[in-house]
Amino acid sequence: MAKYVFKTSPIDLVNPSYDVVIIGSGGTGLSAALQAHELGASVAVFEKNEALGGNTNKASSGMNAAESLVQYDHGIIDNKADFYKETLKGGGCLNDTEMLHYFVDHAPLAIDWLKEHDIELSDLTITGGMSQKRAHRPASMAPVGGYLVTGLLKSVEKERISVFNQAKVTKLLQDENKRVTGVEIAGPDGRRTVKAKAVILATGGFGASKEIIKKYRPDLADYKTTNQAGATGDGLLLAEGVDAQLIQMRFIQVHPTAQTDGPRTFLIGEAVRGEGAILVNQAGQRFVNELDTRKVVSAAITGLNEDGAYLIFDQGIRDHVKAVEFYDSIGLVEHGQSLEELAGKIGVDAAGLEATVAAWNGAVEKHDDQAFGRTTGMDRGVTDAPFFAIHIHPAIHYTMGGIHITPETEVLDTNGHEIPGLYAAGEVSGGLHGNNRIGGNSIAETVVFGRQAGIQAVKYVRGN
């Protein structure tokens, strides 16, 4: 099947003004654009990179929601109250509770909204810190990010919404009343001004900006990152230019399982552990509940003081995580017809690995992990040859801090007042996740708050 290619609009076709201008073409920006358009607004999306999709393209596990129709179809009885409590606990109780309530309440509606646009997430997996299978993904079990971006772009194309790439927004424009009135853009043909009645910042985080990371977390300055190169905090700089308030900037998530051995860093998605993989050290032993929160698992790997750790899984687990095919195709996966052979290839103690896997399989059979208290991701053991391993290290993955917004995605200034006409959503904003993001919540955030930003921007446009 040929890969879908979206045709961006030539920059010389940009209109002098729009109702809503959206900066960024990831899941947040595209959701906002589609929602605003559906509510009757004229919309344009500006993306600084040549490629569209931003960090959303790299998301691999799923999109969290509780009490969804998909869960009921799978016989899973879940509730929003547990989703709320587990996300709050995972974030160190530092989450913005109003934002979190809105997020939890609207996540299943977002799943339904995507389905209306032929973006169906009908399979489920589980991520660390969750008690139920809430991570919705395609039936093919393919990585959710690329699937979401492609589906949204197809809807954007169908609705003839203009998306301009290689068009970097360099400044937000304001009138004498501090109302945001448009943007300045640097494109291939020079600079131009575009007026807008409302502007939505959907530019993502700063996980690829060593400068910003060094400013707020010098201890992480030398970590590799799973982020795409364009995740440099542009939206934060634009927002600061109009006196927006930034919050929780020290809260930077290190993802426990990234493959960092080569020149490029690859995220090994949480779905691998969610479908049953375990982590072992050089002695071939488990050392943590693999589906504890990312903060805890990352700290445990670092605390080994070894060269990272290894994800261990079998063919049965591989069959439930299609992303493994990609990891294998680029040489990240070691193979063994037996655990002994696999141990020899990765340099861990063979007897230790065999004993660990045997103990783990016994725990799965009884659904009782006496060693580390794991209760999720135990649908299958590590039993079916061939066996596989991926060498992993923690790497910078997500920035929980960012622009201070209301649950209506309105941007607040340094005095706590709303900046008229300016909205922000997705990773560029701060507050939703607290000090640690739960896997599967970022994709949900892009759609839930992307839609909210589109709705609120149109509401503002109609009233002004």
TIMAR-588925 format. One record per residue (C-alpha): residue number from 1; z negated, x negated, y negated. Coordinates in steps of 0.5 Angstrom, whole numbers, plus 2048, in hexadecimal, padded with zeros to 3 digits. Layout:
N
pos:NUM | z:Z | x:X | y:Y
...
***
This chain:
464
pos:1 | z:800 | x:800 | y:800
pos:2 | z:802 | x:7FD | y:7F9
pos:3 | z:7FC | x:7FC | y:7F4
pos:4 | z:7FC | x:801 | y:7EF
pos:5 | z:7FE | x:7FE | y:7E8
pos:6 | z:7FC | x:801 | y:7E2
pos:7 | z:800 | x:800 | y:7DC
pos:8 | z:7FC | x:7FF | y:7D5
pos:9 | z:7FF | x:801 | y:7CF
pos:10 | z:803 | x:7FC | y:7CA
pos:11 | z:7FE | x:7FA | y:7C4
pos:12 | z:803 | x:7FC | y:7BF
pos:13 | z:803 | x:803 | y:7C1
pos:14 | z:7FC | x:804 | y:7BF
pos:15 | z:7FA | x:809 | y:7BA
pos:16 | z:7F7 | x:808 | y:7B4
pos:17 | z:7F1 | x:80D | y:7B6
pos:18 | z:7EE | x:810 | y:7BC
pos:19 | z:7E8 | x:815 | y:7BD
pos:20 | z:7E5 | x:810 | y:7C2
pos:21 | z:7E6 | x:809 | y:7C3
pos:22 | z:7E3 | x:806 | y:7C9
pos:23 | z:7E2 | x:7FE | y:7CA
pos:24 | z:7E3 | x:7FC | y:7D1
pos:25 | z:7E6 | x:7FF | y:7D7
pos:26 | z:7E1 | x:7FE | y:7DD
pos:27 | z:7DE | x:804 | y:7E0
pos:28 | z:7DA | x:806 | y:7DA
pos:29 | z:7E0 | x:806 | y:7D5
pos:30 | z:7E5 | x:809 | y:7D9
pos:31 | z:7E0 | x:80F | y:7DB
pos:32 | z:7DF | x:810 | y:7D4
pos:33 | z:7E6 | x:810 | y:7D2
pos:34 | z:7E8 | x:815 | y:7D7
pos:35 | z:7E2 | x:81A | y:7D5
pos:36 | z:7E3 | x:819 | y:7CE
pos:37 | z:7EA | x:81B | y:7CF
pos:38 | z:7E9 | x:821 | y:7D3
pos:39 | z:7E5 | x:823 | y:7CE
pos:40 | z:7EB | x:823 | y:7C9
pos:41 | z:7EA | x:81D | y:7C5
pos:42 | z:7EF | x:818 | y:7C4
pos:43 | z:7ED | x:811 | y:7C7
pos:44 | z:7EF | x:80A | y:7C8
pos:45 | z:7EC | x:804 | y:7CC
pos:46 | z:7EC | x:7FD | y:7CA
pos:47 | z:7EB | x:7F8 | y:7CF
pos:48 | z:7EB | x:7F0 | y:7CD
pos:49 | z:7ED | x:7EE | y:7D4
pos:50 | z:7F4 | x:7EE | y:7D7
pos:51 | z:7F1 | x:7F1 | y:7DD
pos:52 | z:7EE | x:7F8 | y:7DD
pos:53 | z:7E7 | x:7FA | y:7E0
pos:54 | z:7E2 | x:7F5 | y:7DE
pos:55 | z:7DC | x:7F4 | y:7E3
pos:56 | z:7DD | x:7FA | y:7E6
pos:57 | z:7E3 | x:7F7 | y:7EA
pos:58 | z:7DD | x:7F3 | y:7EE
pos:59 | z:7D9 | x:7F8 | y:7F0
pos:60 | z:7D9 | x:7F9 | y:7F7
pos:61 | z:7D3 | x:7FD | y:7FA
pos:62 | z:7D3 | x:804 | y:7F7
pos:63 | z:7D1 | x:809 | y:7F2
pos:64 | z:7CA | x:80C | y:7F2
pos:65 | z:7C8 | x:814 | y:7F2
pos:66 | z:7C3 | x:818 | y:7F5
pos:67 | z:7C4 | x:81F | y:7F7
pos:68 | z:7CB | x:81F | y:7F7
pos:69 | z:7D0 | x:823 | y:7FC
pos:70 | z:7D2 | x:81D | y:7FF
pos:71 | z:7CB | x:81B | y:802
pos:72 | z:7CA | x:822 | y:804
pos:73 | z:7D1 | x:822 | y:808
pos:74 | z:7CE | x:81C | y:80B
pos:75 | z:7C8 | x:81F | y:80D
pos:76 | z:7C3 | x:81B | y:808
pos:77 | z:7BE | x:81F | y:805
pos:78 | z:7BC | x:81B | y:7FE
pos:79 | z:7B9 | x:81D | y:7F7
pos:80 | z:7BA | x:81B | y:7F0
pos:81 | z:7B2 | x:81A | y:7EF
pos:82 | z:7B2 | x:814 | y:7F5
pos:83 | z:7B9 | x:811 | y:7F2
pos:84 | z:7B5 | x:811 | y:7EB
pos:85 | z:7AF | x:80E | y:7EE
pos:86 | z:7B2 | x:809 | y:7F2
pos:87 | z:7B6 | x:807 | y:7EC
pos:88 | z:7B0 | x:807 | y:7E7
pos:89 | z:7AD | x:802 | y:7EC
pos:90 | z:7B2 | x:7FE | y:7ED
pos:91 | z:7B3 | x:7FD | y:7E6
pos:92 | z:7AC | x:7FB | y:7E5
pos:93 | z:7AA | x:801 | y:7E2
pos:94 | z:7AE | x:7FF | y:7DB
pos:95 | z:7B3 | x:803 | y:7DC
pos:96 | z:7B5 | x:808 | y:7D6
pos:97 | z:7B2 | x:80E | y:7D9
pos:98 | z:7B6 | x:813 | y:7D5
pos:99 | z:7BD | x:810 | y:7D7
pos:100 | z:7BB | x:80F | y:7DE
pos:101 | z:7B9 | x:817 | y:7DF
pos:102 | z:7C0 | x:818 | y:7DC
pos:103 | z:7C3 | x:813 | y:7E1
pos:104 | z:7C0 | x:816 | y:7E7
pos:105 | z:7C2 | x:81D | y:7E5
pos:106 | z:7C9 | x:81C | y:7E3
pos:107 | z:7CB | x:817 | y:7E9
pos:108 | z:7CD | x:81C | y:7EE
pos:109 | z:7D1 | x:820 | y:7E9
pos:110 | z:7D4 | x:819 | y:7E7
pos:111 | z:7D6 | x:819 | y:7EF
pos:112 | z:7D9 | x:820 | y:7EE
pos:113 | z:7DD | x:81E | y:7E8
pos:114 | z:7E0 | x:818 | y:7EB
pos:115 | z:7E2 | x:81D | y:7F1
pos:116 | z:7E6 | x:821 | y:7EC
pos:117 | z:7EA | x:81B | y:7EA
pos:118 | z:7EC | x:819 | y:7F1
pos:119 | z:7E6 | x:814 | y:7F1
pos:120 | z:7E3 | x:816 | y:7F8
pos:121 | z:7DC | x:812 | y:7FA
pos:122 | z:7DB | x:815 | y:801
pos:123 | z:7D8 | x:810 | y:804
pos:124 | z:7D1 | x:80D | y:803
pos:125 | z:7CD | x:807 | y:804
pos:126 | z:7C6 | x:804 | y:802
pos:127 | z:7C4 | x:7FF | y:7FD
pos:128 | z:7BD | x:7FB | y:7FC
pos:129 | z:7B7 | x:7FF | y:7F9
pos:130 | z:7BA | x:806 | y:7FB
pos:131 | z:7B7 | x:80A | y:801
pos:132 | z:7BD | x:80E | y:802
pos:133 | z:7C5 | x:80D | y:802
pos:134 | z:7C7 | x:80F | y:7FB
pos:135 | z:7CC | x:80A | y:7FA
pos:136 | z:7D3 | x:80E | y:7FA
pos:137 | z:7D9 | x:80A | y:7FC
pos:138 | z:7E0 | x:80C | y:7FE
pos:139 | z:7E1 | x:80E | y:805
pos:140 | z:7E5 | x:808 | y:807
pos:141 | z:7DF | x:804 | y:805
pos:142 | z:7E3 | x:800 | y:800
pos:143 | z:7DF | x:7FC | y:7FB
pos:144 | z:7DD | x:802 | y:7F6
pos:145 | z:7DF | x:7FE | y:7EF
pos:146 | z:7E7 | x:7FD | y:7F0
pos:147 | z:7E7 | x:804 | y:7F3
pos:148 | z:7E4 | x:807 | y:7ED
pos:149 | z:7E8 | x:803 | y:7E8
pos:150 | z:7EF | x:805 | y:7EB
pos:151 | z:7ED | x:80C | y:7EC
pos:152 | z:7EB | x:80D | y:7E4
pos:153 | z:7F1 | x:809 | y:7E2
pos:154 | z:7F5 | x:80E | y:7E6
pos:155 | z:7F2 | x:814 | y:7E2
pos:156 | z:7F2 | x:810 | y:7DC
pos:157 | z:7FA | x:80F | y:7DD
pos:158 | z:7FB | x:816 | y:7DF
pos:159 | z:7F7 | x:819 | y:7D8
pos:160 | z:7FB | x:814 | y:7D4
pos:161 | z:7F5 | x:810 | y:7D1
pos:162 | z:7F7 | x:80A | y:7CE
pos:163 | z:7F4 | x:804 | y:7D0
pos:164 | z:7F6 | x:7FD | y:7CD
pos:165 | z:7F4 | x:7F6 | y:7D0
pos:166 | z:7F4 | x:7EF | y:7CD
pos:167 | z:7F1 | x:7F3 | y:7C7
pos:168 | z:7EA | x:7F0 | y:7C5
pos:169 | z:7E6 | x:7F4 | y:7C0
pos:170 | z:7E3 | x:7EF | y:7BB
pos:171 | z:7DF | x:7F4 | y:7B6
pos:172 | z:7DC | x:7FB | y:7B6
pos:173 | z:7DE | x:7FE | y:7AF
pos:174 | z:7D9 | x:802 | y:7AB
pos:175 | z:7D9 | x:806 | y:7A5
pos:176 | z:7D3 | x:806 | y:79F
pos:177 | z:7CF | x:80B | y:7A3
pos:178 | z:7CF | x:806 | y:7A9
pos:179 | z:7D3 | x:80B | y:7AD
pos:180 | z:7D8 | x:807 | y:7B2
pos:181 | z:7DF | x:809 | y:7B0
pos:182 | z:7E4 | x:804 | y:7B4
pos:183 | z:7E5 | x:7FD | y:7B7
pos:184 | z:7E9 | x:7F7 | y:7B6
pos:185 | z:7ED | x:7F4 | y:7BB
pos:186 | z:7F0 | x:7EE | y:7BD
pos:187 | z:7F6 | x:7EF | y:7C1
pos:188 | z:7FC | x:7EA | y:7C3
pos:189 | z:800 | x:7EC | y:7BC
pos:190 | z:7FA | x:7EB | y:7B8
pos:191 | z:7F4 | x:7EF | y:7B5
pos:192 | z:7F4 | x:7F6 | y:7B3
pos:193 | z:7EF | x:7FC | y:7B1
pos:194 | z:7EF | x:802 | y:7B5
pos:195 | z:7EB | x:808 | y:7B3
pos:196 | z:7E6 | x:80C | y:7B7
pos:197 | z:7E1 | x:812 | y:7B6
pos:198 | z:7DD | x:80F | y:7BC
pos:199 | z:7DD | x:809 | y:7BF
pos:200 | z:7DA | x:807 | y:7C7
pos:201 | z:7D8 | x:801 | y:7C9
pos:202 | z:7D9 | x:800 | y:7D0
pos:203 | z:7DA | x:7F8 | y:7D0
pos:204 | z:7D6 | x:7F6 | y:7D6
pos:205 | z:7D0 | x:7F1 | y:7D6
pos:206 | z:7CF | x:7EA | y:7D5
pos:207 | z:7CF | x:7E7 | y:7DC
pos:208 | z:7D4 | x:7E2 | y:7DB
pos:209 | z:7D2 | x:7E0 | y:7D4
pos:210 | z:7CE | x:7D9 | y:7D5
pos:211 | z:7CC | x:7D9 | y:7CD
pos:212 | z:7C9 | x:7E0 | y:7CD
pos:213 | z:7C5 | x:7DF | y:7D4
pos:214 | z:7C3 | x:7D8 | y:7D2
pos:215 | z:7C0 | x:7DB | y:7CB
pos:216 | z:7BC | x:7E1 | y:7CF
pos:217 | z:7BB | x:7DD | y:7D6
pos:218 | z:7BC | x:7D6 | y:7D6
pos:219 | z:7B9 | x:7D6 | y:7DD
pos:220 | z:7BF | x:7D9 | y:7DF
pos:221 | z:7C4 | x:7D5 | y:7DB
pos:222 | z:7C7 | x:7D1 | y:7E1
pos:223 | z:7C8 | x:7D7 | y:7E6
pos:224 | z:7CF | x:7D9 | y:7E8
pos:225 | z:7D1 | x:7E0 | y:7E7
pos:226 | z:7D4 | x:7E5 | y:7EB
pos:227 | z:7D7 | x:7E8 | y:7E4
pos:228 | z:7DE | x:7E8 | y:7E2
pos:229 | z:7E0 | x:7E3 | y:7DC
pos:230 | z:7E0 | x:7E8 | y:7D7
pos:231 | z:7D9 | x:7EB | y:7D8
pos:232 | z:7D7 | x:7E7 | y:7D2
pos:233 | z:7D3 | x:7EC | y:7CE
pos:234 | z:7D8 | x:7ED | y:7C8
pos:235 | z:7D5 | x:7F4 | y:7C8
pos:236 | z:7CE | x:7F2 | y:7C6
pos:237 | z:7D1 | x:7ED | y:7C0
pos:238 | z:7D5 | x:7F3 | y:7BE
pos:239 | z:7CF | x:7F7 | y:7BE
pos:240 | z:7CB | x:7F2 | y:7BA
pos:241 | z:7D0 | x:7F2 | y:7B5
pos:242 | z:7CE | x:7F9 | y:7B3
pos:243 | z:7C7 | x:7F8 | y:7B4
pos:244 | z:7C6 | x:7FB | y:7BB
pos:245 | z:7BF | x:7FA | y:7BE
pos:246 | z:7C0 | x:7F6 | y:7C5
pos:247 | z:7BA | x:7F7 | y:7CA
pos:248 | z:7B8 | x:7F3 | y:7D1
pos:249 | z:7BD | x:7EE | y:7D0
pos:250 | z:7B8 | x:7E9 | y:7D5
pos:251 | z:7BA | x:7EE | y:7DA
pos:252 | z:7BF | x:7EA | y:7DE
pos:253 | z:7C0 | x:7EC | y:7E5
pos:254 | z:7C2 | x:7E7 | y:7EA
pos:255 | z:7C5 | x:7EA | y:7F1
pos:256 | z:7C2 | x:7E7 | y:7F7
pos:257 | z:7C9 | x:7E6 | y:7FB
pos:258 | z:7CF | x:7E3 | y:7F7
pos:259 | z:7D3 | x:7DD | y:7FB
pos:260 | z:7D3 | x:7D8 | y:7F6
pos:261 | z:7D6 | x:7D2 | y:7FA
pos:262 | z:7DD | x:7D1 | y:7F7
pos:263 | z:7DF | x:7D1 | y:7F0
pos:264 | z:7DF | x:7D9 | y:7EF
pos:265 | z:7D9 | x:7DD | y:7F1
pos:266 | z:7DA | x:7E3 | y:7F5
pos:267 | z:7D4 | x:7E9 | y:7F5
pos:268 | z:7D3 | x:7EB | y:7FD
pos:269 | z:7D1 | x:7F2 | y:7FC
pos:270 | z:7CB | x:7F6 | y:7FE
pos:271 | z:7CE | x:7FA | y:802
pos:272 | z:7CF | x:7F4 | y:807
pos:273 | z:7C7 | x:7F4 | y:808
pos:274 | z:7C7 | x:7FC | y:807
pos:275 | z:7CB | x:7FD | y:80D
pos:276 | z:7C7 | x:7F8 | y:811
pos:277 | z:7C7 | x:7F1 | y:810
pos:278 | z:7C1 | x:7EC | y:80F
pos:279 | z:7C0 | x:7E6 | y:80C
pos:280 | z:7BD | x:7DF | y:80F
pos:281 | z:7BB | x:7D8 | y:80D
pos:282 | z:7BD | x:7D2 | y:810
pos:283 | z:7B8 | x:7D3 | y:815
pos:284 | z:7BC | x:7D9 | y:817
pos:285 | z:7B6 | x:7DE | y:815
pos:286 | z:7B6 | x:7E4 | y:811
pos:287 | z:7B1 | x:7E3 | y:80A
pos:288 | z:7B2 | x:7E9 | y:806
pos:289 | z:7B3 | x:7F1 | y:807
pos:290 | z:7BB | x:7F0 | y:805
pos:291 | z:7BB | x:7F7 | y:802
pos:292 | z:7B5 | x:7F6 | y:7FD
pos:293 | z:7B7 | x:7F6 | y:7F6
pos:294 | z:7BC | x:7F0 | y:7F4
pos:295 | z:7B6 | x:7ED | y:7F0
pos:296 | z:7B2 | x:7EC | y:7F6
pos:297 | z:7B7 | x:7EA | y:7FB
pos:298 | z:7BA | x:7E5 | y:7F5
pos:299 | z:7B3 | x:7E2 | y:7F4
pos:300 | z:7B2 | x:7E1 | y:7FC
pos:301 | z:7B9 | x:7DD | y:7FD
pos:302 | z:7B7 | x:7D9 | y:7F7
pos:303 | z:7B0 | x:7D8 | y:7FA
pos:304 | z:7B3 | x:7D5 | y:800
pos:305 | z:7B5 | x:7CF | y:7FD
pos:306 | z:7BB | x:7CE | y:801
pos:307 | z:7C2 | x:7CE | y:800
pos:308 | z:7C2 | x:7D6 | y:7FF
pos:309 | z:7C2 | x:7DA | y:805
pos:310 | z:7C7 | x:7DE | y:80A
pos:311 | z:7C9 | x:7E5 | y:80B
pos:312 | z:7CA | x:7E6 | y:813
pos:313 | z:7CD | x:7EC | y:815
pos:314 | z:7D2 | x:7EE | y:81B
pos:315 | z:7D8 | x:7F2 | y:81C
pos:316 | z:7D5 | x:7F9 | y:81C
pos:317 | z:7D2 | x:7F8 | y:815
pos:318 | z:7D9 | x:7F5 | y:813
pos:319 | z:7DC | x:7FB | y:815
pos:320 | z:7D8 | x:7FF | y:810
pos:321 | z:7D9 | x:7FA | y:80A
pos:322 | z:7E1 | x:7F9 | y:809
pos:323 | z:7DF | x:7F4 | y:803
pos:324 | z:7DE | x:7EF | y:809
pos:325 | z:7E5 | x:7EF | y:80A
pos:326 | z:7E6 | x:7EC | y:803
pos:327 | z:7E1 | x:7E7 | y:804
pos:328 | z:7E4 | x:7E5 | y:80A
pos:329 | z:7EB | x:7E4 | y:807
pos:330 | z:7E8 | x:7DF | y:802
pos:331 | z:7E4 | x:7DB | y:807
pos:332 | z:7DD | x:7DD | y:806
pos:333 | z:7DB | x:7E0 | y:80D
pos:334 | z:7DA | x:7DB | y:813
pos:335 | z:7DB | x:7DE | y:81A
pos:336 | z:7D8 | x:7DD | y:820
pos:337 | z:7D9 | x:7E0 | y:827
pos:338 | z:7D1 | x:7DF | y:828
pos:339 | z:7CB | x:7DE | y:824
pos:340 | z:7CB | x:7D7 | y:827
pos:341 | z:7D2 | x:7D6 | y:824
pos:342 | z:7D1 | x:7D9 | y:81E
pos:343 | z:7CA | x:7D5 | y:81D
pos:344 | z:7CE | x:7CE | y:81E
pos:345 | z:7D3 | x:7D0 | y:819
pos:346 | z:7CE | x:7D2 | y:813
pos:347 | z:7C9 | x:7CC | y:815
pos:348 | z:7C3 | x:7D1 | y:817
pos:349 | z:7BF | x:7D0 | y:81D
pos:350 | z:7C2 | x:7D4 | y:822
pos:351 | z:7BC | x:7D6 | y:826
pos:352 | z:7B9 | x:7D8 | y:820
pos:353 | z:7BF | x:7DD | y:81E
pos:354 | z:7BF | x:7DF | y:825
pos:355 | z:7B8 | x:7E1 | y:825
pos:356 | z:7B8 | x:7E4 | y:81E
pos:357 | z:7BE | x:7E9 | y:820
pos:358 | z:7BB | x:7EB | y:826
pos:359 | z:7B4 | x:7ED | y:823
pos:360 | z:7B8 | x:7F0 | y:81D
pos:361 | z:7BC | x:7F4 | y:822
pos:362 | z:7B6 | x:7F6 | y:825
pos:363 | z:7B3 | x:7F9 | y:81F
pos:364 | z:7BA | x:7FD | y:81D
pos:365 | z:7B9 | x:800 | y:824
pos:366 | z:7B2 | x:802 | y:823
pos:367 | z:7B3 | x:803 | y:81B
pos:368 | z:7AD | x:7FF | y:81A
pos:369 | z:7AE | x:7F8 | y:816
pos:370 | z:7A7 | x:7F5 | y:817
pos:371 | z:7A9 | x:7EF | y:814
pos:372 | z:7AB | x:7F1 | y:80D
pos:373 | z:7AA | x:7F8 | y:80D
pos:374 | z:7B2 | x:7FA | y:80C
pos:375 | z:7B3 | x:801 | y:80D
pos:376 | z:7BA | x:802 | y:80B
pos:377 | z:7C1 | x:7FF | y:80D
pos:378 | z:7BF | x:800 | y:814
pos:379 | z:7C4 | x:804 | y:817
pos:380 | z:7C7 | x:7FE | y:81B
pos:381 | z:7C5 | x:7F8 | y:81E
pos:382 | z:7C8 | x:7F1 | y:81E
pos:383 | z:7CB | x:7F2 | y:825
pos:384 | z:7D2 | x:7F2 | y:826
pos:385 | z:7D6 | x:7EB | y:826
pos:386 | z:7D9 | x:7E8 | y:822
pos:387 | z:7D4 | x:7E6 | y:81E
pos:388 | z:7D4 | x:7E4 | y:816
pos:389 | z:7D1 | x:7E1 | y:811
pos:390 | z:7D2 | x:7E0 | y:809
pos:391 | z:7CE | x:7DA | y:806
pos:392 | z:7CB | x:7DD | y:7FF
pos:393 | z:7C7 | x:7DB | y:7F9
pos:394 | z:7C4 | x:7DF | y:7F3
pos:395 | z:7C9 | x:7E0 | y:7ED
pos:396 | z:7C9 | x:7E3 | y:7E7
pos:397 | z:7CB | x:7EA | y:7E8
pos:398 | z:7C9 | x:7EF | y:7E3
pos:399 | z:7C6 | x:7F0 | y:7DC
pos:400 | z:7C1 | x:7F6 | y:7DB
pos:401 | z:7C0 | x:7F4 | y:7D4
pos:402 | z:7C5 | x:7F6 | y:7CE
pos:403 | z:7C6 | x:7FB | y:7C8
pos:404 | z:7C0 | x:800 | y:7C7
pos:405 | z:7C3 | x:807 | y:7C8
pos:406 | z:7C0 | x:80E | y:7C9
pos:407 | z:7C1 | x:812 | y:7CF
pos:408 | z:7C7 | x:815 | y:7CB
pos:409 | z:7CA | x:80E | y:7CB
pos:410 | z:7C9 | x:80E | y:7C3
pos:411 | z:7C8 | x:807 | y:7C1
pos:412 | z:7C2 | x:805 | y:7BD
pos:413 | z:7C1 | x:800 | y:7B7
pos:414 | z:7BB | x:7FB | y:7B7
pos:415 | z:7B7 | x:801 | y:7B3
pos:416 | z:7B8 | x:805 | y:7B9
pos:417 | z:7BD | x:80A | y:7B5
pos:418 | z:7C4 | x:80C | y:7B8
pos:419 | z:7CA | x:809 | y:7B6
pos:420 | z:7CF | x:80F | y:7B4
pos:421 | z:7D5 | x:80F | y:7B8
pos:422 | z:7D3 | x:809 | y:7BD
pos:423 | z:7D2 | x:80A | y:7C4
pos:424 | z:7D0 | x:805 | y:7CA
pos:425 | z:7D0 | x:806 | y:7D2
pos:426 | z:7D0 | x:802 | y:7D8
pos:427 | z:7CE | x:7FB | y:7D9
pos:428 | z:7CE | x:7F9 | y:7D1
pos:429 | z:7C8 | x:7FE | y:7D0
pos:430 | z:7C1 | x:7FD | y:7D2
pos:431 | z:7BB | x:801 | y:7D5
pos:432 | z:7BE | x:804 | y:7DB
pos:433 | z:7BC | x:7FF | y:7E0
pos:434 | z:7B6 | x:7FC | y:7DE
pos:435 | z:7B5 | x:7F5 | y:7E0
pos:436 | z:7B9 | x:7F6 | y:7E7
pos:437 | z:7BF | x:7FA | y:7E8
pos:438 | z:7C0 | x:7FE | y:7EF
pos:439 | z:7C6 | x:7FC | y:7F2
pos:440 | z:7CB | x:802 | y:7F2
pos:441 | z:7C8 | x:804 | y:7EB
pos:442 | z:7CD | x:801 | y:7E7
pos:443 | z:7D3 | x:804 | y:7E9
pos:444 | z:7CF | x:80B | y:7E8
pos:445 | z:7CD | x:809 | y:7E1
pos:446 | z:7D4 | x:807 | y:7DF
pos:447 | z:7D6 | x:80F | y:7E1
pos:448 | z:7D0 | x:812 | y:7DF
pos:449 | z:7CF | x:80F | y:7D8
pos:450 | z:7D7 | x:80E | y:7D7
pos:451 | z:7D8 | x:815 | y:7D8
pos:452 | z:7D2 | x:816 | y:7D3
pos:453 | z:7D4 | x:812 | y:7CE
pos:454 | z:7DB | x:815 | y:7CE
pos:455 | z:7D8 | x:81C | y:7CD
pos:456 | z:7D3 | x:81A | y:7C8
pos:457 | z:7D8 | x:816 | y:7C4
pos:458 | z:7DD | x:81D | y:7C4
pos:459 | z:7D7 | x:821 | y:7C2
pos:460 | z:7D6 | x:81C | y:7BC
pos:461 | z:7DD | x:81C | y:7BA
pos:462 | z:7DD | x:824 | y:7BA
pos:463 | z:7D7 | x:824 | y:7B5
pos:464 | z:7DA | x:81F | y:7B0
***
